[in-house]
Amino acid sequence: MSKPSHREKILHEGLKVVHANGFANASVRDIVRAAGVPQGSFTNHFDSKEAFGVEVIDLYFANSLEVFKRTLRNDELPPLQRLRKYIDEGKNRLNKDSMRTGCLFGNFTAEASEHSEAIRQRLLEVFGEVRRSIAYCLRAAVKAGELSPSVDCDEMAAFIVSSLQGANLMAKAERSPEPVERFKEILFGTILRRVGSVDDEALAKA
């Protein structure tokens, strides 16, 4: 089995450093030290710290795509159960360190998007894919009779993404999963019912 390249080490260890300390506070020296490689290796593989940041986002997003497959886009599960499972998986992942580091996408949005157009655009693409995956799940819920056809799945998906990001941010501040739990319970217990659920039993079980 071949050894991981310096580039892979820098990305994987650098992601941990950035997630723990923030993009601005993660110096190139900190990143290469964590990776155990010479400092010159960074400039050999990345044109700039900004370019590195975009690739860190992509690496983190690769895990998100796997979560989508298991949850939102998993046609083997009832649709609303997929949505709850997606929220729970994200909450459990972030809660491994008591919510201290938060969602990397949210962290980049708050910290770096104002100063880097490349990072801002990549985040927009990432959030767009999250919205599309949630909308896919909601359309499946409509088709299955779990939600009313009156639900605007694209708008609801956009609302869920924005609200969940806010809940993640509050969870980071409070160092508690409670804001995410609160959002989830209101989403299933109130919002989806008010906009036109046709199967209250499905909502209760989701």
QUIPE-V483049 format. One line per field, one symbol per residue. ss: DSSP state (H for helix, E for strand, C for the rest). Layout:
ss->???
This chain:
ss->CCCCCHHHHHHHHHHHHHHHHCCCCCCHHHHHHHHCCCCHHHHHHCCCHHHHHHHHHHHHHHHHHHHHHHCCCCCCCCHHHHHHHHHHHHHHHHHHHCCCCCCHHHHHHHHCCCCCHHHHHHHHHHHHHHHHHHHHHHHHHHHCCCCCCCCCHHHHHHHHHHHHHHHHHHHHHHCCCHHHHHHHHHHHHHHHHHCCCCCHHHHHHC
